[in-house]
Structures are given as C-alpha cells and as structure tokens.
Amino acid sequence: MFGCVDAEILNVILGPDKLPHPIYHNPDMFRRQAIRSIRQVTGSVKPAVYSNASASLFFRRFASINARAVVYSEHGKPTEVLKVHSYKIDSPKADEINVRFLAAPINPSDINQVEGVYPSKPEKSTVLGTAEPAAVGGNEGLVEVLETGSSIKGFQKGDWAIMRRVNFGTWRTHATVPEDQLLPVPKGMRVTAAATVAVNPSTAYRMLKDFANLEKGDFFIQNGGNSGVGQAAVQIAKQWGLKSISIVRDRPNLDELKSYLKELGADYVITEDELMNKEIREKVKQWTGGKPIKLALNCVGGKPSTKMAALLGNGGHIVTYGAMARQPLSLPASLLIFKDIKAHGFWMTRFYNGHDKERQEMLDEIFGWVKEGKFKEAMNDVTTWKTSASDEELWEAFKGAMEKSQAGFGKKQVIVMEE
Amino acid sequence: MFGCVDAEILNVILGPDKLPHPIYHNPDMFRRQAIRSIRQVTGSVKPAVYSNASASLFFRRFASINARAVVYSEHGKPTEVLKVHSYKIDSPKADEINVRFLAAPINPSDINQVEGVYPSKPEKSTVLGTAEPAAVGGNEGLVEVLETGSSIKGFQKGDWAIMRRVNFGTWRTHATVPEDQLLPVPKGMRVTAAATVAVNPSTAYRMLKDFANLEKGDFFIQNGGNSGVGQAAVQIAKQWGLKSISIVRDRPNLDELKSYLKELGADYVITEDELMNKEIREKVKQWTGGKPIKLALNCVGGKPSTKMAALLGNGGHIVTYGAMARQPLSLPASLLIFKDIKAHGFWMTRFYNGHDKERQEMLDEIFGWVKEGKFKEAMNDVTTWKTSASDEELWEAFKGAMEKSQAGFGKKQVIVMEE
C-alpha cells in the first residue's frame, strides 16, 4: 500500500526507473513467426494443401482468445486516461504460457502509477494493438494456466500463479507470459486471498522481519491499522507471537472495526485522537509493562506519525511505507539524537529485486496460514467481470471499483474475472 | 554541537538520565578523613607535637588552592542561573589527582544543559560548599596535572588530560579527580585545540566513519559547514580522501568563510540559497561526476535539510546531530520508500558509553593530525581568566563569552585559564 506521493519530491528522485520490465507478450510478432514456421513446413499458408494433422495444428494454435485489458497511453487522472481495450491472444510459443486472470486488486500504488507519480513505471508499447503505445494497469493478480508451450515443464493447465515481478499489468482477462514471470501458488484458496497476497501481506511480513529483530513477546506499533498491510501485520504478528498496537482514524463504525481487527489478532487498537492524548504514554506503559516498543510501521505521515515515533523505545525503528495524510514524516532532532530512533522506508518492488528465495519462503509461509484458515485477506469488495460483457460494461464496473477504492475508509477493491 | 532542543518532545524522552555521573571531588569529606588519619598517627591535631616530617606532610597536603567555578543550582536562562563560586581544593588522596584547567569551551549543548532542556544532566551537590546543591557547567576541557595521590601511576605533574566522561563540569579553574576520569593527551598542542577535540571533531569523526562505509573518493554533504563539527568534518575528510559538499548560511563575510573552509580542505561550499535553487541538482551532478552522495550530516533541520536529504543517492544515510533551525527533520515518504534513504541520530554521549578503545584510537589519530599541523581547531574567540581576578570579573568575562556564543555566525568561545 502506498499513499499519494509528493510530486515535487518525485521530481528530485533520480531519473529513469532501473528495474527490469519483464513485459513479454507480443502476439503480433508471435503470429508472424508462427506463420513463417508453417510456411517453412508446408511451403504455403493455404489450408487446402494441409494434411489433417497440420490443419489441426493450425487451428489449435490460432484459436485465439478475445482478451480485454484496462490500458493507458498517457499519465493523468485515472478516470480520464484509462480505457478498456480488446485484443487477441493466440496459442503460446514453446516457451510461453497462456493464462487467464482470476482476480486483480486495485492498489493505491497502481493508481499512483497511472497518475505518473510513481517511480516504477511499465513500458508502453503497441503489442496489444493499441493506436498509441500503451501499458496495462495493475501490478498484482492471480492467474490460472490455460495452455502451456511445448517446452514448459513447471506449469500445467489449471495451475494457479501470481506475478513474479512488478509492472506486468494485471488489469486484464488474459495474457501470454514467459514461464519465469509466474510464481506458482497452491490452488484451493479464495481467489481474493491468493490475488492480494503479493503486495500487502508481503509488505507487512518483511517490515516485521527485516528491521528490528523482534522476538516473541516484543511490541510493535502501526498506523493505518485497518489498511491492507495493517490487517496483515496483526495477523502475522499473532502467528509469530508478537504484540501489536494499531492506530486507526476515528469513523462511524469504529467499534465494529476495532472488534474486527481484534478478531484478526490485534492486541490494542486506538484512534488517532487517543494517540494524540497526553495520557497515551501512561496507557502504553501499562499495556507493554514498560517493555520498549521496538518497531513502528508508518503509512500515514504528519503529526500523528511523529507522535507514534515518540512512543518507540530507545534505538527503535520507524519504517515508512506510505503517506496517506500526504504529509512527510517529521522527526524532532531530539528523537534522532537522544533516543537513537532510526527511520527507514520499505518498498516491496526493491525487495523483489534479487530476493527470489526469501520471497518464495515467505509466500509458502503466508499461503500455509491461508490454507489453515489462520490468515484472512484484507476486507474487500468484489467487482465481477464477465467475459460476455461489452468493453463499455467492463469499463463502468472498473470505474465504479476505482471510485470506491479512493473514497477513504474503503475496503480493498478486487476485480474478479469470470468466464 | 547541539542546537536547541524541542522541549515538548523532550518531555516524552525517557525519564531520568541513565548515564554514569562520575563526579567525584569532595574536598570536605577528604579533609575530614585526612584529619582522622593524622589523628590516628599522632594522637593529636596540634602541629606543635608533629615531627618535622609530619609537619611537612601536613602543610603540603593542606596547602589548599583557591578555586573558582561557574555553577548553577536551578535550570533556566544561563545569565540568570549561573554564578561564579569560590571554594578550596586540598591535596589529593592516594587515588586522586589535582588538576588545573587550562581551557574549556562553551558548547551549545552546555547551554542546553544549564537551561534544563538536555537529557543528560550532572548531579547537583553541596560538595563545593554552595548553599544550595549545585552543578558546575561545561563538559569539555583540558587540564594540567598539579599533584598526584601516592598510588597514582598513570599521571604525573605537568601531564595534560581531557575529561573521559560527560557531566564533570569543566567551567572551573581546579578540581580533584579520580584517575579514571582523565584521558591523557600529548602536550605541546595549542591549548584551544586540545580543549575542543572531545566533542566536535570526535562527533565529525564518528559520523563519517560509522554510518555509510565511505571509501576514498566518496562524497558526503553537510549543513552547518562552518560549525565546529563542520570544520572538523572537512578536515577529517581530507585526511581520509573523502570529498565534501558543505552548506553554510549566507552572511556578510561569505567569501572569506568559503576561502577559510576551502583552506581547511572543503571541496565545495554552497549557501542555503544555492541549495534551494533548482539548478543545484545539475551542479552537484557535475561536481560528483554522477557518483551518488552516500552520507549527509545534519545539524540544522527544516526545509533545507529535506533538500539536502533529497540530494543523497539511493540508499544514502542522513545523520542528525543538531537542530539549529529549531525545526524537525522532515522526510517525504517518497525519499524513504523509493530512494531508501535512512535517517539516524548521533549523540557523542551515547558513543562514549562502552567504546573506550575506539575512542582512544580516534583521539590518537586526531591528536596525531593536530601535532603534524594537519588539523586545526575550530575558529574560536578566547576569553582569558586570570587567577588574580575577582569572582565578579570572572563572571563578567564568562557572560561576555556566552553572549558571543549565542549571537549566531559566532566562533567557538573558549575560556583559557591562566595562573
């Protein structure tokens, strides 16, 4: 989860994104190559002279799928620059896999990416047959394997997978992908759980594991307690025997939210108002028995985040992964100098770069919890896309989900694709 | 160097200071014990019945020194709560050393300590014979050994030393100290250099060494380039083959200051205005040849510090050791998340706790440079205290130095004590 990014500071972030852009799905180039191959075998493209076998091959390989994707050619207001685009997917080459998307969430970072205020950007191209070079939106999604190329060993029809890397473009119904783009996931989970595990729970997992050496019984504190990451953090903490204090904004259904988070495993849930109250220090001392809080997770920014940092014990770490209040993290020199508070940032995209093994271990652990019923995906709203719908209907449905995702206090919006 | 501390945040800093308070100089108690010892030997305190030898011992041990110190009983405005106090120092016990102060600076942190807005505080007591429990101001100073107790092996008359720990109280002419309070320093340097090496140059040294693994040719950037730490940093950098960009505030004698810093070894010196200019990024790129800046040293806070942090390369560190602008360090989430900037604080007092070996190695290196003429103490103004002056004269001189130290753009104020 990423809040809105300070555009002025983004201007000073170093130039072009250096991350790999493993988009590899060029049906036009593939079709031309396929036709060339068949010509080499048969000396002609006329079906009339084919044997039955070669005719069957021809039709199987060219039984194309009518795919749809939400694409953008320019950065800007998502409702203005995004549109649904139709295109064809043909049978996969030997080292390719055709997949059908089962579900894809709309994450705040996806929106920032469309707006152009996100440092990692997909390449735009005309491979989907758009008039202008375009990119498909979305970074996270669950796919089912439809058809594998002849040299594919690791996947077979019906397998589930998620995207190994960012910037693939997951707001679509189908894609042709190279094998190394896919990370296998066990089947049998709710599609909404499997489709939303790559970003939010993984972010929570890494922040709890990689910064403060938390041991059983240790405390952490977080704001955005009801965010996708926040909900995951309290659940992971429960599995690992950690104790949590979660801060949420006041809202109409506060008691309901507090109960929900406590059911997930949250130990203490307080509002921002309670956080800003003078008595909070004494309260926290009672809860922790005076044990220092070692870690703070920050996706908000502004004054409440400073106050949260001030509750950390000596040598504590504050890890920032978002800025929902659209204000920077402000740290008085005294907290840095005298209390030795250390501030870091966390970006999943950076972690993904070169940590394949750690990532696989992490996903195995999280999916294990999901299958055992110990880990729930974040509260979400499902918007269904049916193959039979028109481009206009798909766009209206998508736009509605996007608007709900930006309305605040919202649940995570997940597009579920049905055949 | 420490700027003014945010008093509100200090309230949330953990309660009582846990650092050792090695003040150990109780002439009254010593005198009582000494008289008891002599009684045990002679059965009387009357000089008339002493042998010549014991009479000589008596007069040598009780030839007391008329000492003066700047003390405070309450925290508050330094000119209102500080005063000069007169007291006697007698000959040292077997395990003690009598010292004469040669020089002691007025550091901003000393002032904050008197104001009561500094987390580490000396204990107040009546050992100096004050009506109210009082502490002596100052933390840094150079002493000359006047007389050693009979069991002292490591020091002899005439040796130089600095204080091993904070909170001793160095704004005074004389003291009786246990041996382990003193760190020997080589003689023959300017007293103003030896007296000001413990805080500022050591702070610069540790910040350059302990955070960013700088290698020869690597760049760092700092604000407060003309501060005591800033001047030390450019000199240490030169010794180690590092490259520096120093930011200073605009001022009437800017060119003179730039020349002075460059003579010390500064590579690039810019004003805050130049820092805030849009072209700075391009300029810095030219200076560094595109090499990322790995470390920023911050003693200012506020917007210019944010801008400085934004000039760091990916994964860079910003280390805060002061807040002269009296504003917190503000870091946009994007710098933390996408550029992986890490923020720390540095406090010499924390480093002193348990790093005796590293400290000795550091001082050996710095003093080595000083003796070879490769390292200059920070620009300073000397105020002389003469033993013959009255308490009122000493106070007026001290107050004048203190006022100059707070006037801004000021040189370091150093009190030099003359016999």
Interface residues (C-beta under 8 A of the other chain):
Chain A: F2 G3 V5 D6 I9 L10 V12 I13 L14 P119 R281 G301 T306 A310 L311 G313 N314 T320 Y321 G322 A323 P328 L329 S330 L331 P332 A333 S334 L335 L336 I337 F338 K339 D340 I341 K342 A343 H344 G345 F346 W347 R350
Chain B: F2 G3 V5 D6 I9 L10 V12 I13 L14 P119 R281 G301 T306 A310 L311 G313 N314 T320 Y321 G322 A323 P328 L329 S330 L331 P332 A333 S334 L335 L336 I337 F338 K339 D340 I341 K342 A343 H344 G345 F346 W347 R350
